[in-house]
Amino acid sequence: MDDVVLLPSSKHQKLSKDVTYGEGMDVISTLSNNVLRHILSFLSTEDSIRTSILSRRWQYLWTSISDINLDDISWSKDIDKIKDQCPMCHRFSDFVDRVLLLHDASDIRRLHLYILDPVNPGRLNSWISAAIRHNVQELDLDLPVRTCFLLPCCLFTCESLLLLKLSMDCVLKAPSFIHFSSLKTLVFNLLTFSDDDSMQHVFSSCPVLQELALTNCGWKNIKTLTISVPTLKRLTIEDDSTGVLSCVVKIHAPNLIYLKFTSNLQVHFHLCGISSLVNASVDLPHRDLSQQHVSRAIGVLTGICNVKCLTVSADTLLSISDAENIMGRLPTFPNMTNLELNAEFCSDLTGGLINLLEKSPKLEFLDFDKGFDLDYIHDHEVCLMLERVPSCCCFKRFSLSCFEGKPPEMHFLRLLLKNATVLEKMTLYCEPILSEDSEKEEEVNNQLRGFPRRSESCVIELL
């Protein structure tokens, strides 16, 4: 039975005069081992090991810690202190050996291993295998591997594993038999995928996977890869591939609710059957206006057209601003109620924003999360946006961050209030230059309240 600490009732909270705790009394020694282990769980791995010098009782308590964080940088900073408690640990790898190989029979809940200097592959695999023998649930490996590296086969059949993060700048070689029966989160960073079949086998062997992140991975060996995960709910793709790639990646995730997508579109991503999407953040580059680039950008947006809340970058708007017949190719977003611009708004973005607004018939909330680029706001283009697109003035809420009350901002807000037919609330998040100047803030507030409003019920809020 777990140890339970009972607090005294109110009748007994006052200490008896006969009971005193002198300065030299060792209260901690009265605690059970389970309580002491719980205390160790709040310390770093290095500090937990240092407690072994406190007394004979503490000598091996650290060998049962369930969350282990082994960081080469922290080791370098504390190397002298660690060597005092562990004279055999001349190198970081010695320290890892001691922590993992001396761990008692209890389970390891989480292991994070971050290494800067090259380590013998056999040694790495012994550490991974040790964690798996202890039924590790979360394994986060950031390893200095630069060549082909074979992970132990037992990793790919680990039944206890719930989370796996691999960050290695090498080709990922997977065994023929894979079954991640419990894996819910999978993160690949910097890995180069070996071939179509083996990688497809990896993803199809995760029957309960809910979160997948592919960041800065290498696709040069891939021709056509299908990632079909019916249980997937969250997907992150950050792709910075360069050069010409004839690579197609098809993603089937009917239950996806969150997507973060950043890509220069050298890889051709097909997002298929994504009908349940709630939140998406899209960042597409504007360096290349070729037909292939535009087609791939429109393809990504088409794949997420059922999204409810969309965040776009400045480059994304630029990529859909001036392309040929863009309005005929851009999808309609029938479910989108929230649109956020994750960049400073400037006149160059007007065209792309107009196009997106025209395709969003149910939009209720427009958010300029980074405020205005005050050096690049031209009145005639702002007027064009508000006059050309009646639909852009049908949202009910508008939010502007980094508000300073400068003339370009005030002019935009005046036009918006004049044209917005159903606007219910305008929220302006003030910069300190305005919020800390009460006289200026009051002046701006009075100006705003004096602007004519198409929607008489609109409330203006300065925060």
C-alpha distance (Angstrom), angle and dihedral (degrees) to the residues before:
residue distance angle dihedral
M1 . . .
D2 3.80 . .
D3 3.77 116.6 .
V4 3.80 113.5 -100.7
V5 3.78 122.9 -157.4
L6 3.83 109.6 -149.4
L7 3.77 118.9 -155.6
P8 3.80 115.3 -139.4
S9 3.80 118.3 -105.3
S10 3.78 119.3 -108.7
K11 3.82 89.9 -101.0
H12 3.80 90.7 62.6
Q13 3.80 102.6 34.1
K14 3.80 91.7 103.2
L15 3.77 108.8 84.1
S16 3.75 118.0 -125.4
K17 3.75 114.3 -108.1
D18 3.78 87.0 -125.8
V19 3.84 92.3 61.0
T20 3.80 116.3 74.0
Y21 3.77 133.0 164.2
G22 3.74 110.5 -142.3
E23 3.77 122.7 -152.4
G24 3.79 91.8 -106.7
M25 3.80 97.4 51.2
D26 3.84 114.5 118.0
V27 3.83 102.1 -138.6
I28 3.82 93.3 169.0
S29 3.80 91.1 62.1
T30 3.79 89.1 64.6
L31 3.81 91.4 62.2
S32 3.79 121.6 96.8
N33 3.81 123.0 -111.3
N34 3.81 90.8 -108.2
V35 3.79 90.9 57.2
L36 3.79 91.3 46.8
R37 3.80 91.0 51.1
H38 3.79 88.6 51.1
I39 3.82 88.9 53.6
L40 3.82 89.9 50.9
S41 3.80 90.1 54.8
F42 3.82 88.6 70.5
L43 3.81 92.9 55.8
S44 3.78 129.7 79.9
T45 3.80 115.9 -101.2
E46 3.81 90.9 -107.1
D47 3.81 92.8 50.9
S48 3.80 91.4 46.6
I49 3.80 90.1 56.1
R50 3.81 91.6 48.1
T51 3.80 89.7 61.9
S52 3.81 87.7 70.7
I53 3.83 89.6 84.8
L54 3.81 94.5 57.2
S55 3.80 95.3 84.6
R56 3.79 142.7 -37.9
R57 3.80 89.5 -88.4
W58 3.82 91.4 57.4
Q59 3.81 95.0 44.7
Y60 3.80 96.8 97.5
L61 3.81 103.7 16.6
W62 3.80 90.2 101.3
T63 3.82 90.7 61.5
S64 3.81 89.3 76.6
I65 3.81 98.9 52.8
S66 3.80 110.0 132.2
D67 3.83 100.5 -157.5
I68 3.80 112.8 59.2
N69 3.80 122.6 -175.4
L70 3.81 113.7 -176.8
D71 3.77 110.9 -177.6
D72 3.81 123.7 175.7
I73 3.82 91.6 -152.0
S74 3.80 94.0 53.2
W75 3.79 89.1 46.9
S76 3.81 91.2 54.1
K77 3.80 91.4 51.9
D78 3.81 95.0 47.9
I79 3.80 99.9 31.8
D80 3.81 95.7 121.5
K81 3.81 93.5 50.0
I82 3.80 92.1 46.2
K83 3.80 93.1 50.1
D84 3.80 89.3 55.1
Q85 3.80 89.6 62.1
C86 3.79 95.6 32.5
P87 3.84 110.8 35.3
M88 3.80 90.9 174.2
C89 3.81 92.4 59.8
H90 3.81 102.4 92.0
R91 3.79 93.0 149.0
F92 3.78 135.3 30.1
S93 3.80 90.6 -109.8
D94 3.84 89.0 57.6
F95 3.77 88.9 53.2
V96 3.84 91.9 50.7
D97 3.80 89.7 49.0
R98 3.79 91.1 54.1
V99 3.80 94.6 47.4
L100 3.80 97.4 46.9
L101 3.78 102.8 32.6
L102 3.82 94.3 46.0
H103 3.80 93.9 47.8
D104 3.79 111.0 123.1
A105 3.80 125.2 -122.4
S106 3.81 94.8 -80.3
D107 3.81 121.1 107.4
I108 3.79 125.3 -90.7
R109 3.80 108.3 -134.7
R110 3.79 97.6 -172.7
L111 3.81 135.6 11.3
H112 3.79 122.2 -173.5
L113 3.79 114.2 -176.7
Y114 3.81 119.9 -175.6
I115 3.82 116.3 176.1
L116 3.79 129.6 176.2
D117 3.81 103.8 -178.0
P118 3.84 123.8 62.3
V119 3.79 115.6 -91.8
N120 3.79 130.0 -165.2
P121 3.86 108.2 -91.8
G122 3.79 91.1 -132.0
R123 3.77 90.3 56.5
L124 3.81 91.9 48.8
N125 3.76 90.7 51.8
S126 3.80 91.8 49.5
W127 3.81 89.0 56.7
I128 3.80 93.0 48.4
S129 3.80 91.1 46.8
A130 3.80 91.1 49.5
A131 3.81 90.5 54.3
I132 3.80 91.3 49.0
R133 3.81 91.4 50.5
H134 3.80 86.6 56.6
N135 3.82 92.0 54.1
V136 3.80 94.9 -110.0
Q137 3.80 113.7 -160.6
E138 3.81 101.0 -170.9
L139 3.81 120.7 35.0
D140 3.82 118.4 -177.7
L141 3.82 113.1 178.7
D142 3.80 123.4 -178.5
L143 3.80 103.0 175.8
P144 3.85 134.6 176.3
V145 3.79 94.2 -126.5
R146 3.80 116.1 146.8
T147 3.81 101.9 165.7
C148 3.78 135.9 50.7
F149 3.80 106.6 -56.5
L150 3.80 127.3 -170.8
L151 3.78 112.1 -146.1
P152 3.81 114.7 -150.2
C153 3.81 113.7 -85.1
C154 3.80 91.0 -128.4
L155 3.82 88.9 68.2
F156 3.81 91.3 64.9
T157 3.80 93.4 53.8
C158 3.80 99.3 39.0
E159 3.81 107.3 140.3
S160 3.82 96.7 -166.6
L161 3.81 96.1 53.0
L162 3.81 114.1 114.0
L163 3.82 99.2 161.8
L164 3.81 130.2 29.9
K165 3.80 124.9 -178.2
L166 3.79 119.2 179.6
S167 3.79 121.0 -176.3
M168 3.81 110.0 176.2
D169 3.80 130.6 136.6
C170 3.79 95.2 -135.9
V171 3.80 144.2 84.6
L172 3.80 112.1 -72.9
K173 3.80 110.7 -130.1
A174 3.78 113.4 -166.8
P175 3.83 125.8 -165.5
S176 3.79 122.1 -119.0
F177 3.80 94.1 -109.1
I178 3.82 115.8 58.8
H179 3.78 130.1 162.1
F180 3.80 121.6 160.1
S181 3.80 94.4 -177.7
S182 3.83 96.3 175.2
L183 3.82 103.4 24.1
K184 3.82 112.3 131.3
T185 3.82 102.0 163.3
L186 3.82 126.1 42.6
V187 3.81 124.4 178.1
F188 3.82 124.1 -178.5
N189 3.82 117.0 -174.3
L190 3.83 125.8 -179.4
L191 3.80 92.2 -12.7
T192 3.79 119.4 141.1
F193 3.77 111.7 -139.3
S194 3.80 113.5 -127.0
D195 3.83 104.1 -147.7
D196 3.79 143.3 -30.0
D197 3.80 99.9 -96.0
S198 3.81 100.4 45.9
M199 3.80 93.6 46.7
Q200 3.78 92.5 46.5
H201 3.80 86.5 51.4
V202 3.82 90.7 53.5
F203 3.80 94.1 53.6
S204 3.80 94.7 42.0
S205 3.81 90.3 52.8
C206 3.80 93.4 66.8
P207 3.82 103.1 83.6
V208 3.83 96.3 174.3
L209 3.82 100.7 33.1
Q210 3.81 112.4 147.5
E211 3.81 104.5 168.2
L212 3.81 129.0 38.9
A213 3.82 128.8 177.7
L214 3.80 124.5 -176.2
T215 3.80 109.4 -177.4
N216 3.80 125.8 177.8
C217 3.79 92.8 -22.2
G218 3.81 125.6 163.1
W219 3.81 117.2 -111.6
K220 3.82 100.4 174.7
N221 3.82 93.4 111.5
I222 3.80 93.7 48.6
K223 3.80 124.0 94.3
T224 3.81 103.2 166.5
L225 3.79 122.0 -3.1
T226 3.79 125.4 178.7
I227 3.79 117.6 -159.9
S228 3.79 106.4 -168.4
V229 3.80 113.9 174.1
P230 3.83 114.6 157.0
T231 3.83 92.5 -173.4
L232 3.82 95.4 52.1
K233 3.82 114.6 123.3
R234 3.82 104.5 164.8
L235 3.80 127.6 38.4
T236 3.81 130.1 -179.7
I237 3.80 121.7 -174.4
E238 3.80 120.2 179.1
D239 3.77 109.9 172.4
D240 3.80 125.4 176.2
S241 3.81 98.2 167.9
T242 3.79 116.9 157.9
G243 3.77 133.0 -159.6
V244 3.78 128.9 32.6
L245 3.81 112.7 -43.9
S246 3.79 126.3 -178.7
C247 3.77 91.0 -157.9
V248 3.79 126.9 136.9
V249 3.81 121.2 -170.1
K250 3.79 117.2 -170.8
I251 3.78 117.0 -164.0
H252 3.81 121.3 -164.4
A253 3.80 112.0 -174.0
P254 3.82 111.9 147.0
N255 3.81 93.8 174.6
L256 3.80 97.6 47.1
I257 3.82 112.7 135.5
Y258 3.84 101.5 170.1
L259 3.80 131.0 41.8
K260 3.79 132.0 176.2
F261 3.79 109.8 -174.4
T262 3.82 124.8 -179.3
S263 3.78 118.1 163.3
N264 3.78 142.5 143.7
L265 3.82 86.0 -142.9
Q266 3.80 97.6 -121.6
V267 3.81 83.7 127.9
H268 3.80 114.4 59.8
F269 3.81 106.3 -128.0
H270 3.81 119.4 -166.1
L271 3.81 113.8 -164.6
C272 3.79 105.6 -162.6
G273 3.79 133.2 -174.0
I274 3.80 95.1 -3.2
S275 3.78 98.6 154.3
S276 3.84 103.9 145.2
L277 3.81 99.4 55.8
V278 3.80 115.0 144.2
N279 3.82 104.9 168.8
A280 3.79 128.4 24.5
S281 3.79 133.5 170.6
V282 3.80 116.5 -164.7
D283 3.79 128.6 -171.5
L284 3.81 115.0 177.2
P285 3.81 123.0 172.7
H286 3.78 126.2 -113.7
R287 3.79 99.0 -157.5
D288 3.79 95.4 100.6
L289 3.80 124.0 44.9
S290 3.79 95.4 -179.3
Q291 3.77 119.3 137.1
Q292 3.80 90.0 -109.6
H293 3.79 91.8 54.3
V294 3.80 93.7 47.9
S295 3.81 92.0 46.2
R296 3.80 91.6 51.6
A297 3.81 92.0 46.7
I298 3.80 91.3 51.2
G299 3.81 88.5 45.3
V300 3.80 91.4 57.5
L301 3.81 92.1 48.2
T302 3.80 90.6 46.9
G303 3.80 89.6 53.0
I304 3.81 91.3 56.7
C305 3.81 98.5 37.0
N306 3.83 91.8 121.7
V307 3.80 92.6 61.9
K308 3.81 119.3 127.9
C309 3.83 100.6 -158.7
L310 3.80 119.3 31.0
T311 3.81 130.2 -173.9
V312 3.81 117.2 -166.7
S313 3.79 134.0 -174.3
A314 3.81 126.9 -133.6
D315 3.81 91.0 -105.7
T316 3.80 90.5 53.5
L317 3.80 91.0 56.9
L318 3.80 91.3 45.5
S319 3.80 91.0 51.8
I320 3.81 90.9 58.7
S321 3.79 98.2 38.2
D322 3.80 109.3 84.9
A323 3.79 106.6 10.5
E324 3.78 117.8 131.7
N325 3.83 113.8 -86.3
I326 3.79 89.4 -8.0
M327 3.81 95.5 159.8
G328 3.78 91.3 54.0
R329 3.81 91.2 52.3
L330 3.79 102.2 37.3
P331 3.83 112.9 96.2
T332 3.79 125.3 -122.7
F333 3.80 115.8 -112.5
P334 3.82 100.2 -144.3
N335 3.82 96.7 174.9
M336 3.80 101.9 37.5
T337 3.80 113.3 121.5
N338 3.83 100.8 158.3
L339 3.81 128.0 50.6
E340 3.81 121.8 -178.9
L341 3.80 126.5 -172.6
N342 3.80 107.8 -148.9
A343 3.81 94.0 -162.4
E344 3.79 140.1 57.6
F345 3.77 108.9 -75.6
C346 3.79 114.9 -120.6
S347 3.78 136.4 162.9
D348 3.81 93.1 -96.0
L349 3.80 88.6 66.5
T350 3.79 94.8 53.6
G351 3.81 95.9 91.7
G352 3.80 95.2 50.2
L353 3.80 92.3 44.4
I354 3.81 91.4 50.3
N355 3.79 90.5 51.7
L356 3.78 92.2 49.8
L357 3.80 93.8 45.9
E358 3.79 92.1 51.1
K359 3.81 88.7 56.1
S360 3.82 94.7 49.6
P361 3.83 107.0 76.9
K362 3.83 95.6 168.0
L363 3.80 99.1 44.4
E364 3.81 112.2 144.8
F365 3.81 104.6 165.3
L366 3.81 130.7 41.3
D367 3.81 116.9 -173.3
F368 3.81 126.7 -170.3
D369 3.80 93.3 -165.0
K370 3.82 97.0 179.8
G371 3.79 98.4 38.7
F372 3.79 124.9 -135.0
D373 3.76 133.4 -32.3
L374 3.78 91.9 -133.3
D375 3.82 93.7 -165.4
Y376 3.80 93.1 60.4
I377 3.79 107.4 43.8
H378 3.80 115.9 116.8
D379 3.79 117.4 -170.7
H380 3.79 97.0 -144.1
E381 3.81 92.8 56.9
V382 3.80 92.3 47.5
C383 3.80 89.0 50.9
L384 3.78 89.5 49.7
M385 3.79 90.9 54.3
L386 3.79 94.7 50.0
E387 3.80 96.1 41.7
R388 3.80 100.4 39.4
V389 3.78 97.7 51.0
P390 3.80 116.6 50.4
S391 3.81 89.2 178.4
C392 3.79 91.4 61.8
C393 3.77 88.9 65.5
C394 3.82 95.0 52.1
F395 3.78 97.2 82.5
K396 3.79 117.0 109.7
R397 3.80 100.1 -146.1
F398 3.79 133.6 39.8
S399 3.80 127.2 -173.8
L400 3.80 128.9 -169.4
S401 3.81 123.1 -174.3
C402 3.82 129.0 -161.8
F403 3.81 90.3 31.1
E404 3.83 115.5 179.4
G405 3.79 102.0 167.4
K406 3.81 92.6 -116.2
P407 3.86 119.4 161.3
P408 3.86 96.3 -103.4
E409 3.81 90.3 51.8
M410 3.78 93.0 46.6
H411 3.81 91.8 48.2
F412 3.81 91.6 52.0
L413 3.80 91.9 48.3
R414 3.80 91.8 48.2
L415 3.80 90.7 53.6
L416 3.78 91.8 45.4
L417 3.81 93.4 51.4
K418 3.78 89.7 46.9
N419 3.82 94.0 53.5
A420 3.81 105.6 29.6
T421 3.78 105.9 102.7
V422 3.82 100.9 -174.1
L423 3.80 102.9 22.8
E424 3.80 109.1 145.1
K425 3.79 103.1 174.2
M426 3.81 137.4 18.1
T427 3.81 114.7 -168.2
L428 3.80 119.3 -166.4
Y429 3.81 118.8 -170.1
C430 3.79 105.8 -154.0
E431 3.77 127.4 -141.7
P432 3.84 116.4 -127.7
I433 3.81 89.6 -106.6
L434 3.81 86.5 68.5
S435 3.81 104.8 27.4
E436 3.80 93.0 51.0
D437 3.81 92.5 51.1
S438 3.82 103.1 70.9
E439 3.80 93.9 -176.5
K440 3.81 93.1 52.5
E441 3.81 91.8 43.5
E442 3.79 91.3 53.0
E443 3.80 90.8 48.8
V444 3.82 91.6 51.6
N445 3.80 90.8 45.3
N446 3.80 91.8 53.1
Q447 3.81 90.8 48.8
L448 3.77 92.0 52.1
R449 3.79 93.3 48.8
G450 3.79 89.4 50.5
F451 3.81 94.3 56.3
P452 3.83 114.2 105.7
R453 3.81 111.8 -106.7
R454 3.78 128.0 -151.2
S455 3.81 87.6 -160.6
E456 3.79 107.3 52.7
S457 3.82 92.6 -167.5
C458 3.83 93.9 59.2
V459 3.82 114.8 127.3
I460 3.81 119.4 -151.7
E461 3.79 115.9 -152.0
L462 3.82 125.9 -170.8
L463 3.81 114.6 -162.4
